Amino acid sequence: MHHLATSDVFYVGVHCPLPELERREWQRGDRGLGDARRDFETVHTFSGYDFEIDSSGAAEPVAASIITAWKLRTPPGMFATLAASLPDNHED
């Protein structure tokens, strides 16, 4: 993480309702059924984000919202904040 601490990282939490995740999981056919349900409660618990969005809608408006939020961002971002909280051992 220290290697990226000085980079302009915009940390986006991409969320989706569980029923939609399960529908996508089943439709793709290349995922273990039940993975979405198992990961749903824990995947976004490790940190905060600079911006969060629901990805269950059409891709274009979701992408446009992320771009707009990126343009309006103010430092320091979440990634820099997380990096600053880590021990300075450079072994990552």
N, C-alpha and C positions, 0 to 999 in steps of 0.2 A: 504494500500500500504506500510505503514511503516513496517509491519510485514515481508514483502518480500524484503525489501530494501537491506539486507545483503546476500540474496540468489543469486545464479548464474542464473539469469533470462535472457534468450535470446529471445528478442521480435521480432517476425517474422510477417511481413505484408504479408498475402496471398491474392493475387489479381487474378482476372479472368475477361476476357472481358464480357460485359453485354450480348451479344447474347448467350454465353456459360452458363452464370448464369441462364438466362431465360430458356434455353433448359433443364438444370438440374432441375430447379424448376418444370417445366411441367412434366418431366419424373418421378420424385419422387412421385408426386401426394399427398404428405403430407404437402405441403407448400401452403400458400395463394398465388394465382397467382397475380403477381404484386409486391410482397414483394421485389424481387431482384431489380427491376427497382427503387422502392421507396428508397431503402437503398444504392444503388450504388454510388450516389454522396456524401454521408455523412459518410459512415462507416469507412473510413480511414482518416478522417479529424481531429481527436482528438489528435494525437501525431505522432511522427516519429517512426522509427523502427531500430533495429540493422541490419536487413536484410529484403529485399523484394523480392518476387518471384511470377511469374505467374503460377497459378495452373491448367491452361487449358491443359497442356500436361500430359503425362503418370506419374503415381504416383511415380514410382521408381526413375526416374531421378530428380524429384522435391525433394523427400526426401533426395537423395544423395547430392543435392546442398545445402540443409539446413544443413545437417550434416557437410559438408565441411566448410560452412560459420561459423558454430558454433565452429569448431576446430580452425579457424583462427581469431576468435573474439579478440578484445582488450578492456579492461575495461577503463573507466566505460561504461557499457551498457546503453541503452536508459531507461530502467526501473529504474535503480539507479539514473540516471539524473532526471527523472520525480519525483521520491520519494524525492530527495533532494530539489526540488523546492516547495514542499508542506509545509504548516505550520506544525510545530511539535506539533500537538495536540493529536496524537495517538487515535483518535476517529474513525478510519476507520476500 
